[in-house]
């Protein structure tokens, strides 16, 4: 019969046209004759070799088509029912099982784009596809299967075995037939295998994926063994069927993951940023599956660089910088190109380029980057995935350390601000109480002083709370007249200070914060010399507060702006520290200069205007 010609008509029952793409694909594949009808009653039933019908759920455009009902109608319509195949549009595999259990000869889901496969299914339905003899199938399996499979008889002799065998690679599979484990393995192993297999046969039990370890040429190796009794068609015990797979690669991966898990505990216990970086490289050195590695981390005291150390890799610094700047994983290909994935992803969704990878650079969030690289080969996908896991762990530990540092600094700020704030609030409360007493005694201006002092207390409390929580505050964008801010600040001082301010100078700042800075400085001066003169002026991008009171500060002291210095120098409880904190929050730099009995506090990085 000509190629593709069927032994009779393929009757296609297609009520709603959903099988048209299938019949078109079969015709393109040369399968004829095909007769399509909408209903079985319309069909010419002569010379029908097979029937193809549809089994499909209802859609917006089509009603449900029950393939089993069609199958029953075909059985009733033919004296000798032809073989029936149902083309199934249901997504559930359970429907396929249901149809086959009902006696349908074949169930097809092959899409029309697979013309050759679809045609082969119809050929089989029509009896054209010859089945390989069982002996040929078994012979092909034993010759081609890339793992060890074998058959044994009840006595323990090999009846058949695959060409690929882990036990003796120099012996052909035909030479192994009739031998036992005693001829193939040394030592006590044959006794153990024999006893194990005889017990399985006696109990009719299966040994499933039993992993065993052995040493070959000084290297650890593992195999997974499955064994089960085998029977003939009458249920008589014939012997054993077994499968042996080399799982060394999987066990090495498993051991690498276990090592990474154990080492990650040490990462968590690392006490600081530098220790985390060093521990990350230590983890790499413990895992054989990982190549040379390098980590770049920004710590509080500067950048830290650690690397595994045989010097075989000439690390390209620019690739680390690029990974940090772009927050993208970079892959170094074996052709010298640098590739990036579509986005930064979790390691279980790792994107890999379609060419050999010799290195990778993984960003560590805002902390830095982690890199691996090899020479003389390419990296396996597992190695890259393992690196993603390690990098994710390192980033998480660095995040945790950073959050702890922030929490510690916040707690320290709260403690310091509570002490300093209480001192400032007590001073202002004394002023407010005194002003209130004067107001009650008839001083008409004292009430305004009390109100202004209470407002300042409210501002100070709000500013300190914001600083304690966040470490910063609103910097402001308004132009504030220095003379006006100085005048408001001077109201908080009860002494007879002389305040001289540049009346034409303005500063871009938050008015309340600027006033608070000046208030603290004025009270500090008044504490040293109640009748001192204070001058406020501007020079380019600076403004300064100078006084002629007795100097008590050492401008070269390393801890000049720390609370401990304020206490040691007796210049007020943390007043200079409070000034520095407020200035830093506003984005200014602050310094102290002393010359010719004058103390000058200079604020740099300020936007100033002077007329």
Secondary structure, DSSP 8 states (H G I E B T S, - for coil): --TTEEEEEEEEE-SSSTTHHHHHHHHHTT-EEEEEESSGGG---TTEEEEEEEEB---SSS--B-HHHHHHHHHHH-SS--EEEEEE--S-HHHHHHHHHTT-SEEE---TT-HHHHHHHHHHHTT-S----HHHHHHHHHHH-SSEEEEEETTS-EEEE-SS-SS-TTS-HHHHTT--HHHH--TTHHHHHHHHHHHHHHHT--EEEEEEEEEETTEEEEEEEEEEEEE-TT--EEEEEEEEEE-HHHHHHHHHHHHHHHHHHHHHH--SHHHHHHHHHHHHHH-TT--EEEEEEEETTEEEEEE-SSS-----HHHHHHHHHHT--EEEETTS-EEE-SS---GGG----SS-EEEEEEE-TTSEEEEEE-SSS---HHHHHHHHHHHHHHHHHHHHHHHHHHHHHHHHHHHHHHHHHHHHHHHHHHHHHHHHHHHHTT-TTHHHHHHHHHHHHHHHHHHHHHHHHHS------EEEEHHHHHHHHHTT--S--EEEE-TTEEEEE-HHHHHHHHHHHHHHHHHH-TT-EEEEEEETTEEEEEE-S-----TT-TTTTSHHHHHHHTSSTTHHHHHHHHHHHTT-EEEEEEETTEEEEEEES--EEE-
